[in-house]
Amino acid sequence: MNSIAERIKEVRNEIARVCEQHEIVPNRVKLIAVSKTKPASDIVSAYAAGHHDFGENYVQEAIAKIMQLSEYDITWHFIGPIQSNKTRDIAENFAWVHSVDRVKIARRLAEQRPAHLPPLNVLIQVNIDDEQSKAGVAPSEINELAATISNFPQLQLRGLMTIPAAQSNPSDSGASFAAMQRLFLDLQSQYKQVDTLSMGMSGDWPYAIAAGATMIRIGTAIFGARAQTPKNTGDLA
């Protein structure tokens, strides 16, 4: 079995290959290693391989890792659904939040962001395929939420994130990714600081890059099969 370092190298090489295929500069695409349910030792292995951006879904699990790995220069991304009672922990410990989809959550993050920290980088989560079971705003609601976020100096609106509907054939997500790119370009035309389109995971990321993703979130291809969701964390799955 390949090591975490070897798998990171393989993923990076594949990203470079896909970018070359679509005439995209490879360093335009940032890889977020999704470390949810994985031990801190796996994160250390990835860090030793030169990777510094990690994504977590479960607040309490993530906070334990952040405290344990405080000596490392890690950029932490919160990528899961946000409960109101978890906003303080997110505001105090993360550099990025990919999953803001309510004014209430944006306001709480702004109010609870410590003054000594730089603005929290925020992405608006979009429910691009209108799935009732999935978080995210409708495309028609993006502008209103973006305007609200932009009014908080403690937050920095950076762009959009999505998780499209699961498909048996990953290429079928292409239409959803293309729709997201159009929404992203529209938002970018309104806000000069918007530069991030977070979409694509282990199964479909090449199609996301082809559609303009600037961040992809990969866990399984780096860390192996996901462990069972942590028990008794109080977090949403």
C-alpha positions as CSV (number, residue, x, y, z in Angstrom):
1,M,0.0,0.0,0.0
2,N,1.3,3.4,-0.9
3,S,2.2,5.9,1.9
4,I,0.3,9.1,2.4
5,A,3.3,11.0,1.0
6,E,3.2,8.8,-2.2
7,R,-0.5,9.3,-2.6
8,I,-0.2,13.0,-2.3
9,K,2.4,13.0,-4.9
10,E,0.2,10.9,-7.2
11,V,-2.8,13.2,-6.7
12,R,-0.6,16.3,-7.4
13,N,0.7,14.7,-10.6
14,E,-2.8,13.9,-11.7
15,I,-3.9,17.5,-11.0
16,A,-1.0,18.7,-13.1
17,R,-2.0,16.3,-15.9
18,V,-5.6,17.4,-15.9
19,C,-4.7,21.0,-15.8
20,E,-2.3,20.6,-18.8
21,Q,-5.1,18.8,-20.7
22,H,-7.4,21.8,-20.2
23,E,-4.6,24.4,-20.6
24,I,-4.9,25.5,-16.9
25,V,-1.9,26.7,-14.9
26,P,-1.5,23.9,-12.2
27,N,-0.8,26.2,-9.3
28,R,-4.2,27.8,-9.9
29,V,-5.8,24.8,-8.3
30,K,-5.4,24.3,-4.5
31,L,-5.7,20.9,-3.0
32,I,-7.5,20.6,0.3
33,A,-6.7,17.3,2.0
34,V,-9.9,16.2,3.8
35,S,-8.8,14.7,7.0
36,K,-12.1,14.2,8.8
37,T,-12.2,11.0,10.9
38,K,-8.4,10.6,10.3
39,P,-5.9,10.7,13.2
40,A,-3.5,13.6,13.8
41,S,-0.7,11.3,12.8
42,D,-2.0,11.1,9.3
43,I,-2.1,14.9,9.1
44,V,1.5,15.0,10.3
45,S,2.5,12.5,7.5
46,A,0.8,14.7,4.9
47,Y,2.4,17.8,6.4
48,A,5.8,16.2,6.2
49,A,5.2,15.6,2.5
50,G,4.7,19.4,2.1
51,H,1.0,19.7,2.4
52,H,-0.4,22.4,4.6
53,D,-4.2,22.8,3.8
54,F,-6.6,20.4,5.6
55,G,-10.4,20.2,5.6
56,E,-12.5,19.1,8.5
57,N,-16.3,18.4,8.8
58,Y,-16.8,17.8,12.5
59,V,-16.1,20.7,14.9
60,Q,-15.2,18.8,18.1
61,E,-13.0,16.3,16.3
62,A,-11.3,19.1,14.4
63,I,-10.7,21.3,17.5
64,A,-8.9,18.3,19.2
65,K,-6.6,18.0,16.2
66,I,-6.0,21.7,15.9
67,M,-4.9,21.9,19.6
68,Q,-2.8,18.8,19.2
69,L,-1.1,20.1,16.1
70,S,-0.8,23.8,17.1
71,E,3.0,23.8,16.5
72,Y,2.5,23.1,12.8
73,D,1.9,25.8,10.2
74,I,-1.4,24.4,9.0
75,T,-4.3,26.2,7.3
76,W,-7.5,24.7,8.5
77,H,-10.7,24.7,6.4
78,F,-14.1,24.0,7.8
79,I,-16.1,22.2,5.1
80,G,-19.1,20.7,6.9
81,P,-22.6,21.8,7.8
82,I,-22.6,24.5,10.5
83,Q,-24.7,24.4,13.6
84,S,-25.3,27.7,15.4
85,N,-23.8,26.4,18.7
86,K,-20.5,25.6,16.9
87,T,-19.8,29.0,15.2
88,R,-17.5,30.3,18.0
89,D,-15.2,27.3,17.7
90,I,-15.1,27.7,14.0
91,A,-14.5,31.5,14.2
92,E,-11.7,31.1,16.7
93,N,-9.8,28.2,15.1
94,F,-10.3,28.1,11.3
95,A,-8.8,30.2,8.5
96,W,-11.5,29.2,5.9
97,V,-15.2,28.3,6.1
98,H,-16.6,26.7,2.9
99,S,-20.1,26.1,4.0
100,V,-21.9,29.4,4.9
101,D,-25.5,29.3,3.8
102,R,-27.4,31.5,6.2
103,V,-27.3,35.1,7.3
104,K,-27.5,34.0,10.9
105,I,-24.4,31.9,10.6
106,A,-22.5,34.6,8.8
107,R,-23.4,37.1,11.5
108,R,-22.4,34.8,14.3
109,L,-19.0,34.0,12.7
110,A,-18.4,37.7,12.3
111,E,-19.3,38.5,15.9
112,Q,-17.2,35.7,17.3
113,R,-14.1,36.1,15.1
114,P,-11.3,37.2,17.5
115,A,-10.0,40.7,16.8
116,H,-6.4,39.6,16.7
117,L,-7.0,37.2,13.8
118,P,-7.3,38.2,10.2
119,P,-10.7,38.1,8.6
120,L,-12.2,34.7,8.2
121,N,-12.2,33.6,4.6
122,V,-15.8,32.6,3.6
123,L,-17.3,30.6,0.8
124,I,-21.0,30.5,0.2
125,Q,-22.3,26.9,-0.1
126,V,-24.6,26.6,-3.1
127,N,-27.2,23.7,-3.4
128,I,-26.7,23.6,-7.2
129,D,-28.9,20.6,-7.8
130,D,-31.7,21.6,-5.4
131,E,-31.5,18.6,-3.2
132,Q,-33.7,18.7,-0.1
133,S,-31.3,16.7,2.0
134,K,-28.3,19.0,1.3
135,A,-27.3,22.3,2.8
136,G,-26.6,25.4,0.7
137,V,-28.4,28.4,-0.8
138,A,-30.3,28.4,-4.0
139,P,-28.5,30.1,-6.9
140,S,-31.1,33.0,-6.7
141,E,-30.1,33.6,-3.0
142,I,-26.3,34.0,-3.6
143,N,-26.3,37.8,-4.1
144,E,-28.3,38.6,-1.0
145,L,-26.0,36.5,1.2
146,A,-22.9,37.8,-0.5
147,A,-23.9,41.4,0.2
148,T,-24.5,40.5,3.9
149,I,-21.1,38.8,4.3
150,S,-19.4,41.7,2.6
151,N,-20.7,44.1,5.2
152,F,-18.8,42.3,8.0
153,P,-15.2,43.4,8.3
154,Q,-14.4,40.3,10.2
155,L,-15.3,38.2,7.2
156,Q,-13.7,38.1,3.7
157,L,-16.0,36.8,1.0
158,R,-13.8,34.6,-1.3
159,G,-16.3,32.7,-3.5
160,L,-18.5,29.7,-3.7
161,M,-18.6,26.0,-2.8
162,T,-20.8,23.2,-3.9
163,I,-21.3,19.4,-3.5
164,P,-23.3,18.3,-6.6
165,A,-25.8,15.4,-6.5
166,A,-24.1,12.0,-6.4
167,Q,-23.9,10.4,-9.8
168,S,-23.1,6.8,-10.8
169,N,-21.0,8.3,-13.6
170,P,-18.8,11.2,-12.3
171,S,-18.8,12.9,-15.7
172,D,-22.6,13.5,-15.2
173,S,-21.6,16.2,-12.6
174,G,-20.2,18.3,-15.5
175,A,-23.4,20.2,-16.0
176,S,-23.6,21.1,-12.3
177,F,-20.0,22.2,-12.3
178,A,-20.5,24.3,-15.4
179,A,-23.5,26.0,-13.8
180,M,-21.4,26.8,-10.7
181,Q,-18.7,28.3,-12.9
182,R,-21.3,30.7,-14.3
183,L,-22.5,31.7,-10.9
184,F,-18.9,32.2,-9.7
185,L,-18.0,34.4,-12.7
186,D,-21.1,36.5,-12.0
187,L,-20.1,36.9,-8.3
188,Q,-16.5,37.7,-9.3
189,S,-17.7,40.5,-11.5
190,Q,-19.3,42.1,-8.5
191,Y,-16.6,41.6,-5.8
192,K,-13.0,42.0,-6.8
193,Q,-11.7,39.9,-3.9
194,V,-13.7,36.8,-5.1
195,D,-11.2,34.2,-6.4
196,T,-12.2,30.8,-5.1
197,L,-14.5,28.1,-6.5
198,S,-14.4,25.1,-4.2
199,M,-15.8,22.0,-5.9
200,G,-14.8,18.5,-6.8
201,M,-13.9,15.5,-4.5
202,S,-12.1,12.2,-4.9
203,G,-14.6,10.8,-7.4
204,D,-15.2,13.8,-9.7
205,W,-12.5,16.4,-9.2
206,P,-11.1,16.2,-12.8
207,Y,-14.5,17.4,-14.1
208,A,-14.6,20.1,-11.5
209,I,-11.2,21.4,-12.7
210,A,-12.3,21.3,-16.3
211,A,-15.2,23.6,-15.2
212,G,-13.0,26.1,-13.4
213,A,-12.6,24.8,-9.9
214,T,-9.8,26.6,-8.0
215,M,-10.0,24.3,-4.9
216,I,-10.7,20.6,-4.8
217,R,-11.4,18.6,-1.6
218,I,-9.8,15.2,-1.6
219,G,-9.8,12.7,1.3
220,T,-10.0,9.0,0.2
221,A,-7.4,9.3,-2.5
222,I,-4.9,10.7,0.0
223,F,-5.8,9.0,3.4
224,G,-7.7,5.9,2.2
225,A,-11.2,4.8,3.0
226,R,-13.0,7.0,5.5
227,A,-13.5,5.7,9.1
228,Q,-16.9,5.7,10.6
229,T,-18.4,9.1,11.6
230,P,-17.2,10.0,15.1
231,K,-19.6,9.2,17.9
232,N,-21.0,11.6,20.4
233,T,-19.4,14.7,18.9
234,G,-22.6,16.7,18.7
235,D,-21.8,17.6,15.2
236,L,-23.9,17.2,12.1
237,A,-22.8,14.4,9.8
